[in-house]
Amino acid sequence: MRFETRFDGWLVAVLILAAVISCGYLPALHFLAPDTRPEPPWVSFGPLVIWLIVLPCMLPQYYVVREDGLFIRQGWRKVLLSYESLIEVQPVQNSMSAAVFSTSRILIVTQAGKRFLIAVAEQERFLDEVSKRCSQLERRSGGFGMPLSPPSFV
């Protein structure tokens, strides 16, 4: 079962505004008013190069609940986590940096200590589907974790 990524409109708007300013306004300013920008012209295109590198690392994003595990796709990164390896699946609300475009996220922790932050559009349905496949986890405030273990925080 495939789940799409949640996008916060305000966060996407901020990123688009930053891209327009850094990739459009600054190079245009350099060429229209060269006396105000002392650096060489190629420096004005640095942000554009950064955006062209960063966006493919973050998009596309989706999550698939499979029979053999939880598949996470975030840009070029593809991970398949076995359900037995999961020790925590917990909703978190924060604005810490991650390759997701929402502050409403789900923290996934594995036995190997790896942490994944994802943003699922249908969070409750996603948690229900994962909980059906993770019999080792017990229900906690909004999420799931190993019995008798304290919740992790990002």
Rosetta blueprint (number, residue, H / E / L):
1 M L
2 R E
3 F E
4 E E
5 T E
6 R L
7 F L
8 D L
9 G H
10 W H
11 L H
12 V H
13 A H
14 V H
15 L H
16 I H
17 L H
18 A H
19 A H
20 V H
21 I H
22 S H
23 C H
24 G H
25 Y H
26 L H
27 P H
28 A H
29 L H
30 H H
31 F H
32 L H
33 A L
34 P H
35 D H
36 T H
37 R L
38 P L
39 E L
40 P L
41 P H
42 W H
43 V H
44 S H
45 F H
46 G H
47 P H
48 L H
49 V H
50 I H
51 W H
52 L H
53 I H
54 V H
55 L H
56 P H
57 C H
58 M H
59 L L
60 P L
61 Q E
62 Y E
63 Y E
64 V E
65 V E
66 R L
67 E L
68 D L
69 G L
70 L E
71 F E
72 I E
73 R E
74 Q E
75 G L
76 W L
77 R E
78 K E
79 V E
80 L E
81 L E
82 S L
83 Y H
84 E H
85 S H
86 L E
87 I E
88 E E
89 V E
90 Q E
91 P E
92 V E
93 Q E
94 N L
95 S L
96 M L
97 S L
98 A L
99 A L
100 V L
101 F L
102 S L
103 T L
104 S E
105 R E
106 I E
107 L E
108 I E
109 V E
110 T E
111 Q L
112 A L
113 G L
114 K L
115 R E
116 F E
117 L E
118 I E
119 A L
120 V E
121 A L
122 E L
123 Q H
124 E H
125 R H
126 F H
127 L H
128 D H
129 E H
130 V H
131 S H
132 K H
133 R H
134 C L
135 S L
136 Q L
137 L L
138 E E
139 R E
140 R L
141 S L
142 G L
143 G L
144 F E
145 G E
146 M L
147 P L
148 L L
149 S L
150 P L
151 P L
152 S L
153 F L
154 V L
